[in-house]
């Protein structure tokens, strides 16, 4: 099953969707997306926890 993260579920007004084969790949893509699209430079443990909490399986 693929891991899926909907950016709007993390709290952004964004239609971005991340799909990856593993949780690690999904998290890497999410961090890159947050930095490049939303200008988030500090990826705290709180942010990581929030992303993991909304990650779904597809």
Secondary structure, 3 states (H helix, E strand, C coil): CCEEEEHHHHCCCCCCEEEECCHHHHHHHHHHHHHHHHCCCCCCHHHHHHHHHHCEEC
